[in-house]
Amino acid sequence: MDVRISKRRTTGQMSVFELDALREAFRRSVRENNVTEVQWAEHAERFVKSMIRKESRGIQA
């Protein structure tokens, strides 16, 4: 396992590049799902929970 990945996972920190990729993925999800600005908060909550589930599955693999 890459030491940098291991350290990041234990500290809960994300790089600027990871945050940028996550932000772009959220924007893409908003466009693809035709989410209005009023719905962003609810959509963001579901989006983050979905990303956390995907991430936790990736760690277990």
C-alpha positions in Angstrom: 0.0 0.0 0.0 1.2 3.5 -0.8 2.4 5.2 2.4 0.9 8.5 1.3 -2.6 7.0 0.8 -2.3 5.1 4.1 -1.4 8.3 6.0 -4.1 10.3 4.4 -6.7 7.7 5.2 -5.8 7.7 8.9 -5.7 11.5 9.2 -8.9 12.0 7.2 -7.2 14.6 5.0 -7.7 15.1 1.3 -5.4 16.8 -1.2 -6.3 19.8 -3.1 -6.5 17.7 -6.2 -8.8 15.2 -4.6 -11.1 18.0 -3.4 -11.1 19.5 -6.9 -12.0 16.1 -8.4 -14.8 15.7 -5.8 -16.1 19.2 -6.5 -16.2 18.5 -10.3 -17.9 15.1 -9.7 -20.6 16.9 -7.7 -21.1 19.6 -10.4 -21.4 16.8 -13.0 -23.9 15.0 -10.9 -25.9 18.2 -10.5 -26.0 18.7 -14.3 -26.8 15.1 -15.1 -29.6 14.9 -12.5 -31.0 18.4 -13.4 -30.7 19.4 -9.7 -31.9 22.9 -9.0 -30.1 25.3 -6.7 -32.8 24.8 -4.1 -32.2 21.0 -4.1 -28.4 21.3 -3.8 -28.2 20.7 -0.1 -30.2 17.5 -0.2 -28.4 16.3 -3.3 -25.0 17.1 -1.7 -25.8 15.0 1.3 -26.8 12.0 -0.8 -23.8 12.6 -3.0 -21.3 12.6 -0.1 -22.9 9.5 1.5 -22.6 7.8 -1.8 -18.9 8.7 -2.2 -18.2 7.5 1.4 -19.8 4.2 0.6 -17.8 3.8 -2.6 -14.6 4.8 -0.7 -15.2 2.3 2.1 -15.8 -0.5 -0.4 -12.6 0.5 -2.1 -10.6 0.2 1.1 -12.0 -3.2 1.9 -11.1 -4.6 -1.6 
